[in-house]
Amino acid sequence: MFSAERLSYILQGASLMFFLFSSISLFQSEQRSRLKTALAFIVAFFAFGEVKDLIRVIPAVTQSTYALRLLYTIDMWTIGVCAAYLIELVSPRWFTLRRALWLSALFVIFTVAYAITGSEVIFYADLVYVGIYSVVVLAFLARLLVRYNRFIRNNYSNLERINLDWLYSVVVVFVVCIVVWTIYLFNHNYYMKSVYYIISLIAWIMLIARSKKQIEVTFDTATTRKCHFATTQGECSQLVEESAPIEESAAEEEIDSNTSQLTEQMKAQLNELMTVREIYLDSRLTLSDLAAELGTNRTYLSNYLNRELNVSFYDYVNSFRVKRACRMIDSDPDVSVHDIVESCGFNSVSTFRRSFTREIGRTYGEYRKNVLSR
């Protein structure tokens, strides 16, 4: 029968192998993007942390409170490293090694101070700092995530592989992981250590799997639609680096955000683009594309949609797609959902179902059943 101690060592070894192979895989990926490169460095750092923990099997280390606490202060560096990557997710192109090191600087200072003095006060001050730091970072991430979600809804008509809804669940698992680690810190229970490794692996598997699929966006300017909707993340990364961003005119920088700046003629033209030419059938349609068709810029068009129509670009475009889907169902209730998705400009069945329910107030199935019963 496995002892709790043996189980914890097996999970520690599995964790080490996971981080090593994951970092190597990310570094050697042929479709490596900026986001994937940042993740590779973070995972490599965690692999170093697992290698460092191997010395805990030495009796002299496990029996020394000073040595164990010194190792724990190094473990706390990971909070700053993780924060750097999470900020990169919600604020694209922010990450640099310098900034990652800066976010972890005070953690390193605490370690050096404890190594020199062995002071219990410094060790507990480090723990308090971890708690405060984590709360501040989570609040900051929440604010950045709101900005990110607002940006993509105002610039893209399909959010597949660029939305960060999955990040909420990942952060929750990481918070649980930190709590379990803290409990283990004060109560060296091998079962608790095993639970920590299991939760940690779950969190990292979730983060790496979703990050690999994530397509990067930029806030400063609108890059080409080809980049944002490239079929693979590697293609997107290459285009981000090689293609110059679409520069807006100098006049746009001085736009009064309280006015739409769209003429009545442009508004009529916009209606024609959507109802007659049905430009929304392009599943990759972006705000920049639509603004170019109108002969205006993104900010003018965005202000018109947000302030006069009180709708985001994403909801505006998908409302036309849903209306077309309703017409298809009304004329042929047996039409397949996949045909509707392909014919109406949606990027996936899940996006269609969500948009349909949001726009109509009923699910696709309920609407179709009602049509069949007429």
URJO-V764922 format. One record per residue. RES is the residue in one letter. SS is DSSP state (alpha for helix, beta for strand, coil for the rest). PSI is psi in whole degrees, 0 to 359 (* if undefined). OMEGA is omega in whole degrees, 0 to 359 (none if undefined). Layout:
res: (RES	RES)
ss: (SS	SS)
psi: (PSI	PSI)
omega: (OMEGA	OMEGA)
This chain:
res: (M	F	S	A	E	R	L	S	Y	I	L	Q	G	A	S	L	M	F	F	L	F	S	S	I	S	L	F	Q	S	E	Q	R	S	R	L	K	T	A	L	A	F	I	V	A	F	F	A	F	G	E	V	K	D	L	I	R	V	I	P	A	V	T	Q	S	T	Y	A	L	R	L	L	Y	T	I	D	M	W	T	I	G	V	C	A	A	Y	L	I	E	L	V	S	P	R	W	F	T	L	R	R	A	L	W	L	S	A	L	F	V	I	F	T	V	A	Y	A	I	T	G	S	E	V	I	F	Y	A	D	L	V	Y	V	G	I	Y	S	V	V	V	L	A	F	L	A	R	L	L	V	R	Y	N	R	F	I	R	N	N	Y	S	N	L	E	R	I	N	L	D	W	L	Y	S	V	V	V	V	F	V	V	C	I	V	V	W	T	I	Y	L	F	N	H	N	Y	Y	M	K	S	V	Y	Y	I	I	S	L	I	A	W	I	M	L	I	A	R	S	K	K	Q	I	E	V	T	F	D	T	A	T	T	R	K	C	H	F	A	T	T	Q	G	E	C	S	Q	L	V	E	E	S	A	P	I	E	E	S	A	A	E	E	E	I	D	S	N	T	S	Q	L	T	E	Q	M	K	A	Q	L	N	E	L	M	T	V	R	E	I	Y	L	D	S	R	L	T	L	S	D	L	A	A	E	L	G	T	N	R	T	Y	L	S	N	Y	L	N	R	E	L	N	V	S	F	Y	D	Y	V	N	S	F	R	V	K	R	A	C	R	M	I	D	S	D	P	D	V	S	V	H	D	I	V	E	S	C	G	F	N	S	V	S	T	F	R	R	S	F	T	R	E	I	G	R	T	Y	G	E	Y	R	K	N	V	L	S	R)
ss: (coil	coil	coil	alpha	alpha	alpha	alpha	alpha	alpha	alpha	alpha	alpha	alpha	alpha	alpha	alpha	alpha	alpha	alpha	alpha	alpha	alpha	alpha	alpha	alpha	alpha	alpha	alpha	coil	coil	coil	coil	coil	alpha	alpha	alpha	alpha	alpha	alpha	alpha	alpha	alpha	alpha	alpha	alpha	alpha	alpha	alpha	alpha	alpha	alpha	alpha	alpha	alpha	alpha	alpha	alpha	coil	alpha	alpha	alpha	alpha	coil	coil	alpha	alpha	alpha	alpha	alpha	alpha	alpha	alpha	alpha	alpha	alpha	coil	alpha	alpha	alpha	alpha	alpha	alpha	alpha	alpha	alpha	alpha	alpha	alpha	alpha	alpha	coil	coil	coil	coil	coil	coil	alpha	alpha	alpha	alpha	alpha	alpha	alpha	alpha	alpha	alpha	alpha	alpha	alpha	alpha	alpha	alpha	alpha	alpha	alpha	alpha	alpha	coil	coil	alpha	alpha	alpha	alpha	alpha	alpha	alpha	alpha	alpha	alpha	alpha	alpha	alpha	alpha	alpha	alpha	alpha	alpha	alpha	alpha	alpha	alpha	alpha	alpha	alpha	alpha	alpha	alpha	alpha	alpha	alpha	alpha	alpha	alpha	alpha	alpha	beta	coil	coil	coil	coil	coil	coil	coil	coil	coil	coil	alpha	alpha	alpha	alpha	alpha	alpha	alpha	alpha	alpha	alpha	alpha	alpha	alpha	alpha	alpha	alpha	alpha	alpha	alpha	alpha	coil	coil	coil	alpha	alpha	alpha	alpha	alpha	alpha	alpha	alpha	alpha	alpha	alpha	alpha	alpha	alpha	alpha	alpha	alpha	alpha	alpha	alpha	alpha	alpha	alpha	alpha	coil	coil	coil	coil	coil	coil	coil	coil	beta	coil	coil	alpha	alpha	alpha	alpha	coil	coil	coil	coil	alpha	alpha	alpha	alpha	alpha	alpha	alpha	alpha	alpha	alpha	coil	coil	coil	beta	coil	coil	coil	alpha	alpha	alpha	alpha	alpha	coil	coil	coil	coil	coil	coil	coil	coil	coil	alpha	alpha	alpha	alpha	alpha	alpha	alpha	alpha	alpha	alpha	alpha	alpha	coil	coil	coil	alpha	alpha	alpha	coil	coil	coil	coil	beta	alpha	alpha	alpha	alpha	alpha	alpha	alpha	alpha	coil	coil	coil	alpha	alpha	alpha	alpha	alpha	alpha	alpha	alpha	alpha	alpha	alpha	coil	coil	coil	coil	alpha	alpha	alpha	alpha	alpha	alpha	alpha	alpha	alpha	alpha	alpha	alpha	alpha	alpha	alpha	alpha	alpha	alpha	alpha	coil	coil	coil	coil	coil	alpha	alpha	alpha	alpha	alpha	alpha	alpha	alpha	coil	coil	coil	coil	alpha	alpha	alpha	alpha	alpha	alpha	alpha	alpha	alpha	alpha	alpha	alpha	coil	coil	coil	alpha	alpha	alpha	alpha	alpha	alpha	alpha	alpha	alpha	coil	coil)
psi: (134	135	160	323	315	320	318	324	322	316	326	318	319	321	317	312	320	311	322	307	325	317	318	316	319	320	326	359	133	338	49	128	175	317	318	326	316	318	322	317	319	314	322	322	319	328	319	319	322	323	318	323	347	335	351	347	347	123	319	329	312	336	358	115	321	312	317	316	326	318	322	323	328	322	326	344	329	335	313	321	315	320	320	317	319	324	323	324	315	349	76	142	19	326	131	158	324	316	323	318	323	320	336	1	312	329	318	319	319	318	314	317	318	321	323	317	329	20	129	327	317	320	313	330	323	318	318	319	321	315	312	316	315	317	316	315	317	319	319	318	319	319	316	326	323	316	318	313	321	319	311	327	334	357	344	146	351	132	7	131	7	344	159	32	330	341	330	311	323	315	320	316	320	321	317	320	316	319	315	318	320	320	317	326	322	350	93	73	125	331	318	323	320	319	319	312	321	313	320	315	320	314	316	325	317	313	314	316	316	326	326	330	346	134	135	147	165	147	331	313	169	114	172	148	329	323	309	334	31	153	338	155	329	317	319	314	317	319	327	319	326	329	137	142	157	114	135	157	158	331	330	330	341	18	138	112	351	357	154	328	9	130	165	326	320	323	321	321	322	317	321	319	322	322	329	304	343	54	341	349	344	111	344	12	133	169	321	322	312	320	321	320	326	346	29	193	171	319	318	312	317	318	321	313	315	319	323	320	348	48	149	162	318	310	324	309	316	339	323	322	319	320	321	320	320	320	321	317	320	322	332	91	341	1	138	152	328	324	322	314	314	328	343	0	7	156	342	162	320	319	318	312	317	314	322	312	320	319	318	332	2	156	163	317	318	318	314	319	321	321	319	331	354	*)
omega: (182	172	179	180	181	179	181	179	178	179	177	178	178	179	178	180	180	181	179	182	179	180	178	180	180	179	184	182	178	181	185	178	177	180	181	177	178	180	179	179	180	180	178	178	178	175	176	180	179	177	179	183	180	182	179	177	179	183	181	180	182	180	182	178	180	182	180	180	177	178	180	179	176	176	183	177	185	179	179	180	178	180	181	182	180	177	177	179	185	177	188	178	175	190	166	178	180	180	178	179	180	179	181	188	184	176	179	179	178	180	180	181	180	180	182	188	185	184	177	180	180	180	181	175	177	179	178	179	178	180	181	181	182	180	180	181	180	179	179	178	179	179	180	181	176	179	180	181	178	181	184	178	179	183	184	179	173	186	180	176	171	178	183	179	181	185	181	182	179	180	179	180	178	178	177	180	179	179	180	179	180	178	179	181	182	180	187	179	185	176	179	177	179	178	178	181	180	180	179	180	178	181	183	176	178	183	182	181	181	180	180	181	186	175	184	172	177	183	190	181	180	177	184	179	181	180	187	182	175	185	177	181	179	178	181	181	182	181	177	183	189	185	178	179	178	183	175	180	181	181	182	181	183	183	172	185	181	180	183	180	176	178	178	178	178	179	177	178	178	179	178	179	185	185	182	180	178	181	180	179	174	184	181	183	177	177	180	178	182	178	179	178	181	183	178	179	186	185	177	183	180	179	179	181	185	190	181	179	179	182	175	178	180	181	180	182	183	175	177	178	180	179	177	178	179	179	178	181	180	182	180	183	181	179	183	180	179	177	178	181	182	185	187	176	177	183	180	179	181	178	178	183	179	181	181	180	181	185	186	182	176	178	177	180	180	180	181	179	179	178	180	184	182	none)
